[in-house]
Amino acid sequence: MKIRYVLALSFILLIGYLGFTIQTQKGAYVYDYQYVAPQTDNVDHSAEVADFVKTYSDFFESKFDSLNTVGGAMTIVYKGQVVFCKPYGVKKLGTKDSVDIHTRFRLASVSKGFAGVLAAKMDEREAINLDTPVITYLPSLHLSKIENQEQITLRNVLSHTTGLLGYSFDPYVESGMSYNQMYEKLYLAKIDAAPGERYAYQNVIFSLLDTVLQLRTKMSYGDLLTEHVFQPLGMKDASVGFNGFVAARNYAYPHKMISAKSLTYKVCDLNARYYTTAPAAGVNASISDLGKWLKAMMGANPQVVSPNVLKEVGTPYIHIAQSNTKFWGCNLESKDYGLGWRVFRFKGETLLYHGGFVQGYRAEIVVWPERQIGMAMLMNSPNVLAQKAVPFFVNLYSYYSNGNRVEGDVSYDGLF
């Protein structure tokens, strides 16, 4: 009897596990993004988080300085209000040209969050359908496996579940090859999974969204983002592409570390790499812009980013088996991907997160819908601060939310 009981219980647990991990017909896991209505009382809520903001900003500034970071900026949004927004350092090493809140940085892969939102908006308007096979829009699409060629959807494209090996064709991007040339060579990309079966991070095939949207709307990807996201949100510094980056002249130069021991950097030449994959890595923005973007991602602008769009991009679609999250600690329960956003479970709540890196630039962003708080940071000289900034922000806010306080200087190591 005991053996039968154990076997029956094991079967029930297995079914429960499969119920969590197997995708539904539309692709999403059984737990969804939970939309939380934003504050609409026009009350200044900044005092509620003043202690936390000071502690975190002190930590950020201390690390920024101790790592000899060249330039950057950081913003915090709480209950629909920008409660912190500050630039740091200079745009270019060896100058006194200070970064300001309107200085443009490259967002690199943080651009993918904009792609997810734009695609969900276009789906909402029925200009595209996220679950229609891409080949319906692009009959010329040619992949090495007919199953993937005929079945992949924009949902697969934007969730990195096309079946292609991770980072397919990134060397072509690095070499400066045009997107049309890469598109013509997609049949060479190796495929090791069926559509929707496995997560494998992409830049090139992710950017099929650009081609599909241009064919469906007769507008460029940059113009679509400007019309449907940047302008209505008042993101006056945001743009897509290299020309948009340098047009206003208020931009940060890229730098790379040349000595980890002495924490020294050198200026890099401006380059247009990865702008060919605009949805994946082509957005530029200031920290002022990202404050507005955070507000929209927390529901403060439903006429621009609707609750349905937020749920679409924030619902987990595929589990991420491998991800470098060593700085997050033990409270990170699962890692998944939605549409252009990583979807993390932290103490039973949802976080929307993404990081971005392209030579000389680093961007990080996190949205915590249930707590109505979020943070974004930009850097033009990548270092370990970028890896620690978001997990420390989340863990520290959780710590403060439980009624704890930090006396004196706060250290990342050992606090959580």
Secondary structure, 3 states (H helix, E strand, C coil): CHHHHHHHHHHHHHHHHHHHHCCCCCCCCCCCCCCCCCCCCCCCCHHHHHHHHHHHHHHHHHHHHHCCCCEEEEEEEECCEEEEEEEEEECCCCCCCECCCCCEEECHHHHHHHHHHHHHHHHHCCCCCCCCEHHHHCCCCCCCCHHHHHHCEHHHHHCCCCCECCCCCHHHHHHCCCHHHHHHCHHHCCECCCCCCCCCCCCCHHHHHHHHHHHHHCCCHHHHHHHHHHHHHCCCCCEECHHHHHCCCCECCCEEEEECCCCEEEECCCCCCCCCCHHHHCEEECHHHHHHHHHHHCCCCCCCCCHHHHHHHHCCCEECCCCCCCCCCCCEEEEEECCCCEEEEECCEEEEEEEEEECCEEEEEEEEHHHCEEEEEEECCCCHHHHHHHHHHHHHHHHHHCCCCCCCCCCCCCCC
